Structure formats: C-alpha cells, structure tokens
Amino acid sequence: MKWFLVYVGLTLGGEGVQAFKLTEADSMENCFVERELALVNMGSQDGYPLEGSQLVCLYAKEEND
C-alpha cells in the first residue's frame, strides 16, 4: 500500500491547474507527517495551504496488495 502526497495549485488568474507528486509514504499517518513538513516549507504558519493551493494524500493500491 502506498500513499502519495500531491500538490494541487491554481495557476495565475485561475486559468489552469498544476498538480504533481511531492513524495510517497507507506501509511496515511506518514503521508500526513510529510504534508505538515511540506506546509512549513511552503511558508504556512497556520497549518493551512497557501491560497490557491492544496496538499492531498492519495492512496494507491499496489499490485501485490
């Protein structure tokens, strides 16, 4: 089982969406830890993503699960 931390953000003017994988984790809890670290690195001071962005933990089942 794998969890992926994905960044989603609106481009300038809200015309488009940008999304990419930031990291992988072996559990939901570890993905949330990575999310908190990424928020700090993005400059968040209140635990929320910056305006126009979001960090999402997504689950992907592996072939052998």
Z-matrix of the N, CA and C atoms (Angstrom, degrees):
N
C 1 1.435
C 2 1.520 1 108.00
N 3 1.332 2 115.34 1 133.30
C 4 1.459 3 120.34 2 179.47
C 5 1.513 4 110.14 3 -128.95
N 6 1.297 5 114.09 4 146.26
C 7 1.451 6 122.40 5 174.55
C 8 1.519 7 107.72 6 -118.38
N 9 1.307 8 116.40 7 139.32
C 10 1.455 9 122.51 8 -179.31
C 11 1.522 10 109.22 9 -119.06
N 12 1.321 11 116.00 10 130.22
C 13 1.451 12 120.85 11 173.36
C 14 1.522 13 107.14 12 -90.92
N 15 1.319 14 115.74 13 119.49
C 16 1.463 15 122.06 14 -174.75
C 17 1.521 16 109.65 15 -117.41
N 18 1.314 17 115.43 16 132.68
C 19 1.470 18 122.03 17 173.66
C 20 1.518 19 107.78 18 -91.31
N 21 1.327 20 117.08 19 133.04
C 22 1.461 21 123.10 20 174.33
C 23 1.520 22 107.06 21 -128.32
N 24 1.321 23 116.27 22 128.41
C 25 1.463 24 119.21 23 -179.53
C 26 1.514 25 111.49 24 -146.48
N 27 1.325 26 115.00 25 148.92
C 28 1.453 27 121.20 26 174.56
C 29 1.520 28 109.01 27 -81.39
N 30 1.317 29 116.40 28 140.79
C 31 1.464 30 119.87 29 175.02
C 32 1.526 31 108.71 30 -79.28
N 33 1.303 32 117.20 31 169.23
C 34 1.461 33 121.26 32 -178.37
C 35 1.519 34 111.03 33 -51.85
N 36 1.299 35 115.92 34 132.25
C 37 1.459 36 120.99 35 179.59
C 38 1.515 37 113.44 36 80.84
N 39 1.323 38 117.58 37 -1.21
C 40 1.461 39 120.43 38 179.25
C 41 1.516 40 113.88 39 69.52
N 42 1.310 41 117.52 40 18.43
C 43 1.459 42 121.84 41 -176.96
C 44 1.527 43 113.25 42 -74.85
N 45 1.303 44 117.41 43 -24.70
C 46 1.453 45 120.31 44 -176.93
C 47 1.516 46 111.13 45 -149.86
N 48 1.318 47 114.23 46 178.50
C 49 1.457 48 121.11 47 -179.18
C 50 1.520 49 108.51 48 -125.94
N 51 1.313 50 114.90 49 139.02
C 52 1.457 51 121.64 50 176.23
C 53 1.525 52 107.00 51 -116.60
N 54 1.328 53 116.87 52 132.97
C 55 1.465 54 120.22 53 178.81
C 56 1.524 55 109.09 54 -143.43
N 57 1.343 56 114.84 55 140.03
C 58 1.460 57 119.18 56 175.66
C 59 1.518 58 109.95 57 -158.94
N 60 1.327 59 114.92 58 156.06
C 61 1.459 60 121.84 59 179.73
C 62 1.521 61 109.57 60 -77.55
N 63 1.334 62 115.86 61 130.05
C 64 1.463 63 120.55 62 176.17
C 65 1.518 64 111.81 63 -91.32
N 66 1.338 65 117.10 64 -43.98
C 67 1.459 66 120.66 65 -177.06
C 68 1.522 67 110.18 66 -162.81
N 69 1.325 68 115.26 67 172.95
C 70 1.461 69 122.93 68 176.16
C 71 1.525 70 108.42 69 -119.41
N 72 1.334 71 115.58 70 151.81
C 73 1.463 72 121.18 71 177.70
C 74 1.526 73 109.05 72 -140.45
N 75 1.328 74 115.83 73 158.73
C 76 1.466 75 120.27 74 -178.06
C 77 1.524 76 113.19 75 -93.57
N 78 1.349 77 117.06 76 -3.19
C 79 1.468 78 120.37 77 177.95
C 80 1.522 79 109.12 78 -153.74
N 81 1.325 80 115.76 79 161.27
C 82 1.455 81 120.55 80 177.51
C 83 1.527 82 110.40 81 -61.60
N 84 1.321 83 116.16 82 -41.29
C 85 1.454 84 120.32 83 -179.41
C 86 1.525 85 111.54 84 -60.72
N 87 1.343 86 116.70 85 -43.92
C 88 1.466 87 120.53 86 178.78
C 89 1.526 88 111.41 87 -67.24
N 90 1.323 89 116.69 88 -33.07
C 91 1.465 90 120.15 89 176.53
C 92 1.526 91 109.70 90 -65.06
N 93 1.339 92 116.98 91 -41.01
C 94 1.459 93 120.44 92 178.38
C 95 1.528 94 111.36 93 -65.19
N 96 1.325 95 117.31 94 -36.08
C 97 1.470 96 120.66 95 175.72
C 98 1.528 97 109.59 96 -62.83
N 99 1.329 98 116.19 97 -45.89
C 100 1.471 99 120.62 98 178.09
C 101 1.528 100 110.89 99 -61.53
N 102 1.337 101 116.46 100 -36.97
C 103 1.472 102 121.20 101 178.16
C 104 1.523 103 110.03 102 -62.29
N 105 1.318 104 117.22 103 -45.47
C 106 1.461 105 120.67 104 179.70
C 107 1.529 106 111.46 105 -61.81
N 108 1.324 107 116.39 106 -42.05
C 109 1.472 108 120.27 107 177.67
C 110 1.526 109 110.97 108 -63.28
N 111 1.329 110 116.62 109 -41.73
C 112 1.465 111 120.71 110 179.31
C 113 1.526 112 110.82 111 -64.43
N 114 1.333 113 117.26 112 -38.91
C 115 1.464 114 120.18 113 177.62
C 116 1.524 115 111.15 114 -60.29
N 117 1.315 116 116.53 115 -44.40
C 118 1.466 117 120.71 116 178.39
C 119 1.530 118 109.44 117 -61.59
N 120 1.330 119 117.07 118 -44.79
C 121 1.471 120 121.02 119 -179.91
C 122 1.529 121 112.31 120 -63.94
N 123 1.355 122 116.86 121 -28.05
C 124 1.467 123 121.34 122 178.46
C 125 1.522 124 111.85 123 -79.09
N 126 1.331 125 116.83 124 -11.55
C 127 1.450 126 120.27 125 179.60
C 128 1.514 127 114.46 126 101.09
N 129 1.323 128 118.07 127 7.41
C 130 1.458 129 121.04 128 177.34
C 131 1.526 130 109.65 129 -67.58
N 132 1.325 131 115.50 130 133.73
C 133 1.459 132 119.64 131 178.41
C 134 1.524 133 112.29 132 -112.00
N 135 1.327 134 116.54 133 -6.03
C 136 1.458 135 120.05 134 -177.60
C 137 1.534 136 113.50 135 -120.73
N 138 1.344 137 116.80 136 7.63
C 139 1.459 138 120.32 137 178.90
C 140 1.510 139 114.60 138 84.75
N 141 1.332 140 117.12 139 3.11
C 142 1.451 141 122.02 140 178.06
C 143 1.524 142 109.81 141 -109.01
N 144 1.339 143 117.18 142 147.64
C 145 1.464 144 119.57 143 176.98
C 146 1.534 145 110.68 144 -63.69
N 147 1.306 146 115.40 145 157.26
C 148 1.453 147 120.33 146 176.89
C 149 1.525 148 109.78 147 -65.70
N 150 1.320 149 116.51 148 155.51
C 151 1.459 150 121.56 149 -177.83
C 152 1.528 151 110.92 150 -53.50
N 153 1.324 152 115.71 151 134.88
C 154 1.460 153 121.18 152 178.37
C 155 1.516 154 114.03 153 82.41
N 156 1.340 155 117.10 154 9.74
C 157 1.463 156 119.47 155 -179.53
C 158 1.521 157 110.40 156 -138.04
N 159 1.306 158 115.10 157 163.51
C 160 1.457 159 122.34 158 177.74
C 161 1.518 160 108.69 159 -153.52
N 162 1.312 161 116.51 160 148.04
C 163 1.460 162 122.55 161 173.55
C 164 1.524 163 106.93 162 -116.79
N 165 1.324 164 116.12 163 124.18
C 166 1.458 165 121.55 164 -172.40
C 167 1.519 166 109.82 165 -124.41
N 168 1.331 167 116.30 166 135.08
C 169 1.463 168 121.70 167 172.58
C 170 1.527 169 108.07 168 -94.87
N 171 1.319 170 116.07 169 120.98
C 172 1.461 171 121.86 170 -179.08
C 173 1.520 172 110.11 171 -118.06
N 174 1.325 173 115.58 172 138.84
C 175 1.460 174 122.41 173 -179.99
C 176 1.521 175 110.11 174 -93.42
N 177 1.315 176 116.21 175 138.58
C 178 1.465 177 121.67 176 174.14
C 179 1.515 178 107.89 177 -134.12
N 180 1.300 179 116.00 178 123.36
C 181 1.461 180 121.50 179 179.51
C 182 1.523 181 108.78 180 -75.34
N 183 1.321 182 115.69 181 132.75
C 184 1.451 183 120.39 182 177.17
C 185 1.525 184 109.67 183 -82.51
N 186 1.306 185 116.39 184 160.45
C 187 1.460 186 121.50 185 -177.52
C 188 1.524 187 112.69 186 -57.29
N 189 1.318 188 119.07 187 -35.24
C 190 1.456 189 121.26 188 -176.48
C 191 1.529 190 113.22 189 -91.73
N 192 1.358 191 118.25 190 5.74
C 193 1.478 192 121.21 191 176.76
C 194 1.514 193 111.11 192 -78.82
